[in-house]
Structure formats: C-alpha cells, structure tokens
Amino acid sequence: MSQLHRVRAVFFTASGALCLWACSLAEAALPDVESAGLRCQVEAEEVVTRYAPANNGAGPLWCYGAPLIARRGDGVFLSVIETGEKAAPLLNTRWQLWLRSADRWKLVQHEQAFCEREPCPIGISSKGPIFLSINPSVEPSGATQGRCEPQVLEFDPNDPNKPARIDRPAWADGTYFREHSYRGLAADGASGELLLLNINARTSDQFVSYRDEKGAWQAKGTIRFPIRACYPQVGLQGHAAHVLAIGDIVEPVELWKTLKYEKLRRDWDYVFRRLFYTWTPDIRQNSFVTPVEIDTVEETCGYILNLDLCIDASGSAHLLYLKRPFQYDFIRDTYFPGRPMGVSLEYAVVGRGQVRSHTTLAGVAEGGSGLEPSYARFHTDPQGRLYVILAGTTIDGRSRTFGNFISRIQGGKATPKFQRIDLKHPFRTFFTNTIRGGSMPSDTIDLFGIADDDPNLRYARLRLQSPRD
C-alpha cells in the first residue's frame, strides 16, 4: 500500500492498557472485506464420525486455538478424540488419527489407553512427518487426574499405519504438567519446525519448547501473561513466533459473581475478557516480548473469544476475535441499564509488536439488522490473499437465518460484505487447514467441526475461485 489511510492506531500506557487514537499511517489501511465476484464451491459434505460426551470439561473441539485438521497434497489428516465408555473422567479419552483419501475417511491409528483429557493438536510438514501433540497421564492406571507427560508423535504420511516415533520436547526447569494442558501448537510446513506451549498447573506460566528443522528440541523458557491466559493461537514462520491468548480466570468482581450465581446457580465461573499478544522475531535467539493487551471488556463484564491468527509474507500478524460488551443481559440490566447488547467480529493487524490497524468486520447491536457473527477463521490462498470464513445469523426484522459466509480481506474500503456458503449443514464451530498447522496456502478450504446434527463430527471441502486483482 503506497497511500496513507485514516486508521485507528494504538499505544500502550504504563499500566499496559490499550488506548486508541486517530492518525494517518502508511502500510496500515483498514481492510476491505469484499465478496463481489468471489465463488466458493462446496465439493464435499460428510460425517467423519460421532463423539460421545466425555463429561470432563473438554469437548472434541476444546483446543480451539490449536489445529485439528491438516492437508498435505490430496491427503487430509484429522485428530479426533474418542471417549472410553468405562473410563472415568477426567482422563477418559484417547486420540484417533484419521485420513481422507480417495474420497473416503479411514481411521488409521489410535492410542491404546484412555489416558487423555483433551483433544490432541495436529501439525504437518510439506516434506516430513505428520505431528500429533499428546499429553498422556503418567499416573497409575485408573487415575482420574494428575501428572502428564507432553509428547509429540511423528507419523509417516506415506504409511500412517506404521508405529509412530515418540518425541519428548525439552522444557525449562520447573515444569508441572497435568491433564489441563491448554496446549498451543504451531508448525512451519516449509521447514518442519514446531513450537509447543503447555501451561504450568501451579504457576499458569506457558512453557515453550521448539523443534528445529533438524528435529532437535530446545527449551525456550516461559511466557508469563498479566493473568492466566489459555487457548493460545500460535504461529511460526521463518523462525518468528506469535502467540494470541485469552485471559481465563475466576470472576474477580464479587458483585458480578454473586449475581451470576443467583441467576445461573453454577459454581463454575471463569471469565474471558482480556486479550493478549506476544511475539519474538527469532525463536532461536530471542525470548518472547512482554505480552501486550490487544483488547479488553473488563469494565463492563463482557466476553472475548480469540478465534485465529495468521502471519502474512511481511511477517505481520493478523488477529481475529469475537467481542461482546456484556456477558449476560441480566448483568447489563443491573449494572449498565440502557446500554445495548451486541456482538462483533474484530480484526487487527500487528507488525513488530505494534497494532497497525483495527476494525470491525461484522456485528449487530441489540434490535438491529445485519450479520450477527458467532465464530470465524482465516484462510490463505496460494497468492497470499486472506479470507475470513464466518458462522453467523442474518437478522432482518423478525427473520433469523443461520449459515456460513466468506469474504476476502484487502486494502481499501472498510464496508464488510460476506457471501453465503451453500452448505446443507452449516458449521457452528469449526477448524480449517490453517498454515499455522503446516498446511500450505491453497484454493481448497477444509472444514472440520460441529453443525446442526451434533454429536456428528463433520467435514466439508470448499473450492475458491477468487476474482482477479
């Protein structure tokens, strides 16, 4: 971009709070989300398998920050959890590795014991193995919780039925890993490098382990966020590493905590209101910088869901998240009367640790019409063009229609335009063949998730036909 555009820039106060001000910046235009002329053809829709609830606090898509689907050539690999009928929570699931080839799904391997709590993220390299991040218990057989040992399995993509090689990542001193791992995994598909995060159950620090292009693991210290932060999206490209994570703590405001218990009668009350980002220009030599706060709804008892992170060719990080100013209407009615409820899909671009642009891609205020977002992911095509795939509801008066939508992000105007994807079973929550997991940029979009026929786990393949620039 050679022209100057009016955007919202940011700076951080001494306390770390995010402040916004209007200024002119080069290389930081608000995006144009444009669908005119874009075609997205549905080539496949199918059920992969069904899941049984594990009742352990972690569903089949629980690790939404880390990938569960990856593509290499014509092969699509899936990591799926299976619940043991006779296994007691919390350690009552095991991983399954699925492969789609020749238009059919096949279960190629699975763990022997039911000794995991969470789904196991998957990564892929363009010339090397398929990676699976696992976190099996090291407690005696029959234990329901306790110490776990993070491992990475390496599968031969040409013969995934062969026994996997077991890697043991290197960690800094002081680790204490349990079944609640809040793992983050990134794969650089071109180099075969990996970056793995795992939370310390005592301190809530995220421990970092790095696998270089030769397959050697190195301990890379820890990331300490201002508060406990979980469900990280992790990106690794050209040795630069980026992490997006959401604050995950027990409700700190006693008045709100009391009111929520009165209304919901639920002891579990973790809140997700502060969004953090950190990076390092070279994971081989530099530690992660002190995390900064990208956004917050702390003062209004709101809700933020971190959705995706994508690194472009220039090294900038594109961030995607969902934002609600109030978590519940009864909180709004009691403490913020007269202010509208609402939800928005937010998009920010960060370059060298500084937020370069920030805008709203979709959103509907209470009583309004438009596209109400509920979930979203990025996708990158071979030309480096960036797309957003969205789950949401079109609202027009009393009419409400749920569906999946797609748009391309590019410089220029800032008016969002989304095109509906013609899926028979639109996804409510889903994963994509993200480059963060090692999949190559592609005109093929692979979706894996849950639609309207839960407990089915579904797959869809889309084909992009983008307009010429």
N, C-alpha and C positions, 0 to 999 in steps of 0.2 A: 504494500500500500504506500503510495507516494504522497497522497493528500492528507491534510490534517482533518480530524473529525472531532466533534464535540462529544466527550465521553465523561463518565464519572471515574475519577482516579481515586486512589486511596492512600492514606498514610496511617501509621500506627502510633498511638500515643505511648507514653512511657509505661502505662499500665497494660499495654497490649490491645486496647480497644480499637476497633476498626472505625475510621472516620472517612466520610465521603465528601468530595468537593468537585465542582465542575471545572474542567480545564481542557485545553487543546493538547492532544498527544498524537504524534506520528506513530504508525505501526500499531494502533490500538483502536480500530474502529469498532463501534457496536455492530453486531452481526446482522446480516440479513438472512432470515430463515425462509427460504424460498422453495416452493414445490412446483412452480409452473414448468410444465414440460417434463417433470420427473416421472418416470414409470418405475413401479416396484411390483414385479410379477410374483405371485405365490406359486412356487413349483412343487411344494410338498407340505402336507399337514398330517401328522400321525402321532399315535400314542406310543411312547417308548416302553413304559412300564407303569405300575401303580405303586404307591407307597402306603405304608401303614404308620399312623402317628406313633412316634417314639415316646411321647409324653415326658421328654427330658429337657424341654425348653429350646431345643434346636430342631427345626423342621428341615425338609430336604433342600431348601434354598436359603438356609440360615446364614451361610457365609457369603452374603450377597456382595461383599466387597471384593471377593476373590473368585476367579473364574471356575466354572464347572464344565464348560464346553470349549473345544478347540478343534480347528480344522488344519489338516496337512494334506495338500493336494485334494484328492477326491475322498479322502477318509475323514470322518467326523468322530471324535472321541468324546465320551461323556463320563463324568464321575457322578455316581448315584449312591445314596445311602440306602441300606436295607435294614429294617428293624427285626430284631430277633424276637420271635413270639414268646419264648420262655426266658428271655434275658430281662433283668430288672434294670430300670433306669437308675443312674444316668448313663452308664456305659453299656448301652444296649443296641448299638448299630455297628455295621461294618461297611466298608467301601465296596463298590462294584465298578468295574471298568467296562464300558460298552463301546462298540464300534459300529458305525454305519458305513456299509459299503455295498455296492450292487443293490441299492435301494431297499436294504433291509437292516434291521438292528440285530446285533448279536452280543450277548453277554460273554466277554472273553476271559475275565478273571474276577475273583472276589477274595476278600480277606477270609481267613479260616475262622477266626473267633469274632464274637460280637464284643468288641473292646474299645469302641469309639463313642463319642457323644455327638460329634459334629460332622457335616459334610467335609469331604477331602478335596481341596482345590487342585486343579489340573493345570499343567503348563506343557508347552510343546516347543521343539526346536526344528528349524527347517531342514537340518541335516543330521540331527542326533536323535536322542530318545524322547519318549513321552514321559513326563514327570507327574508324579502324584504325591502331594503333601499329606502325610498321615500323622496321626497323633495317638498311637495306641497306649493303653494303660500298661504300667509296669507293676501294678499291684497284684496280689494273689488272685487266682481265678475266682470269680464270683463277686469281686469287689464292685461296688456301685459308684465309687468316685475315688479320686486320689491322684497320685503322681502319674504323669505320662511322659513318653519319650518321643519328641518330634523326629520324624524320619522323612526322607524323600525316596520314593521308589522310581526306578528307571526301567521303562518298558521298551522293547524293541518294536518300533512302529511297523516293521515288515513282518514280524511274527509276535504279536502282542500276547499270544498264549504262552510264550516262554516265561519261566520264572523271572521275576523282576530282580534287578540288582538293588540292594539296600544301601542308601547313602545316609550318613549321620552328620547333619550340619554342625558347624563349630559355633560355639556361643561364648560370650564374655562370662567371666566369673559371676556367681550369684544367681544363677537361674533357679527358678522353682516353677515348673510347668505342670499344669493339671488339665482336667478334661475341658475346662472353659479356656480355650486357647486364643480365641479372637485372632486367628491367623490371617496374615496377608501374604500373597504370593504374586510375584511378577516374573515373567520370562521374557528375555530378549531373544526372539525367534531367530534372528540372523546370527548371533554369536553363541547361543546356547547358554548364556549366563542366567543365573537365577538370583532372586532376592526373596528372603523368607523372614517374616515377622511373627513373633509369638509373645504373648503377654505374660509377664511375671505375676503369678497369682497373689503374691504378697505385696508387691510394690506398685503394680499396674504399669511399670515401665514396659515398653515394647522392645524386646531383644531382637537384634538384627544379625542375620547370617547371609553371607554372599558366596555364591559359587561362580568361579571364574570360567573363562572359555575352555580351560584345560580340565575342568571338573574338580578343581581343588576348592574346598570350603574354607572360609575365613570368618572369624568372629569380627563383627563390626560395631560392637558397643551396644548402646541403647538409645531409644528416643523417649524423652520424658515430656509429656504434654502438660499443660497447666492443670488439667484434671484428667481422670481416667478417660482415655479415648479408645474406641473399639471399631470393629467392622472396617478395617482400612482398605482403601483402594491404593494399590502400589503399582508404580510404573518404573520400568528400567529400559533405558535406551542410550546406546553409546556411552555406557558407564555412568550416566547421570541417572539419579533415582529421585522419585517423587512419591509423597505419601499424603493422602487425604483421609481424615478420620473424624468421627463424631464423638463428642463428649457423651459419656454413658455413666451417670451417677444417680444415686438415690435422690429423690426430690429434696432440695436443700431449703425450701421455704416451708416452714411449719404450717402456716395458714393454708397454703395450697394443698399441702399433704393431707391435712385434716379434712378439708372439703372433698378432696378426691376420694378419700376412704369412705366418707359419709355417703357419697353418691355411688361409688363403684363396689364398695366392700371388698377391696382387693389389697392384700398386703404388698404385693409386688408393685413397686412404683419407681422404676428407673426412668430418667428423662433424657431427651436428646435435643439439646438446644444450642450448643456451641460447636461450630465447625472449624477444624484446624487443618493447617497445611504445613509441610516442611519438605525440604529437598537438599540434595547435595550435588554439585556439578560433576563429581567423580567419586563414586563409592569406593574405589580402590585406595584413594588417598585422603579423602575428606569426610569428616563426620557430618551428620545432618545438622542444618542450622536450627536455631531455636524456633520452635513452631510459632506460627502467627495465626491469629483468629480471622478467618475469612468472613464469617457472618455469625450473628447471634440473635436469638429471640428470648434471651434470659429474662428481660424485664417484663415481658408480657405472658410468661408461662406458655411459650409457643413450642413448636416442634420443627426439627430439621432432619431430613433424611439424605445422607450423602449417597449419590447414585453412581457416578462414574468419573473417570479421569482418563484423559488421552493426551499423549505427548506428540506434538507436530514436528515437522522436519527441522524447524528452527530451534527446537528444544523447549518451546513454551508449553505449559501445562494447561489444558482445557478442563474445567471443573463443571460438574453438573449436580444440582441438588434440588430437593423439594423443600418448600418453606411454608409453614402455617404460623400466623401471628399468635394464635391461641390454640392450646392443645385440645380443650374441650369448651363447648358453648356455655356450660354452667360456670366455668372459670371466668369467661368473658362477661357473662351476665352479672356475676357477683362483683368482680373487681375492675372491669373495664366496660361498663354499660354504654350502649350506644355505638360502640365501635364494631364494624362488620367483621364477620368471619371470612375466611378466604383461604386459597391455596395457590401457590405459584411455582413454576419451574424456572429456576435461576441458573444462569450461565456466567462463568467468569473465566478470564484468561490471565494466567500468571506467567511472567517472564523474569527469570533470575530472582525469584523470590518476591517480586513486586506485582501487585494486581494491576494489570494494564487496562482491562475493561470488564464491565459487569452489567448485565441486563436481564430482563425477564422475558422468557421465551413464550410462556403461556400462563394463563391464570384467570380465575373467575372470582369476583367478590360476591359476598352473600346477596342473593336476589338478582344477580346479573345473568347475562347470557354469554356463551362462548365455549371455549375448550378448557375443561377442568382437568388438570393433569393429576395422575396418581402414581406413575412410575415412568422411568426413561433410561435409555442407554445411548452411548455413542457408537458410530461405526465409521470406518475409514476405507475409502476405495483405493484402487491402485494409483490413481492420480493425486492422492493425498487429500481429497475432498472429504469434508467432515459432515456426517449426518447425525440427526437425532431420531431415534425410534421411541415413540411415546405411547403409553397406555393412559387413556383418559375418557372422559364423558363429555359429549357435546350437549350443551344445555341451551334450549330455545323455548322460553316460557316454561310451560309445564312438561315439555318433552325432554327426555334424557336418554341418550343412546351411547352405550359404551363401545369402545373399539380401540384399535391400534392405528397409529399415524406415523408419518415420516416426513422429514424436511431436511434440506441441506442448509448448512450454515456457511455464509460467505459475507464478505465485506460489503458495506453499502447501507441500505435502508434497515430500519430496525422493527419492521412490522412482521410479526410471525405469521407464516402460512403453512399449514400442515395438510397433507394429503392422506386420506384414509387408506389403510392396507386391507385388502379384501380377504380377510381370514374368516373362516367359518367359526373358529374358536379363538377369539382374541385373547392374548395373554394378559393376565393381571400383574404377574411378577415374572421376570424372565432374565436370562443371561444371553450374551451374544459371543460370537467368535472374535473376541477382542484382541487387539495387538498387544495389550498388557499381558495376555496369556501366551504370547508367542505366535498366534495365528498371523499370517501375512495379510496385508491390506487386500481387499477382494471386492468384486462386484457381487459376490454371494454373501448373504446375511443368514447366519444360522441362529435360530432362537430356540431356547430350551427353558421351560418353566411350567407354570400352572395357569390354566384357563378356567372356563366355566364348568368343567367336568371333573373338578377336584374329587378324588385323590389321584387322578391320572397325571403323569408327568409327560408333557407333550413336547414335540419337536416340530419346527417349521423351517422351510428353506425359501428364502426370497431372492430374487434376481433384480439387481439395479440396472436401470437404463437411464443414465443421467443426461440432461441436456448438455449441449456443447457450450463451453465458456465463450 
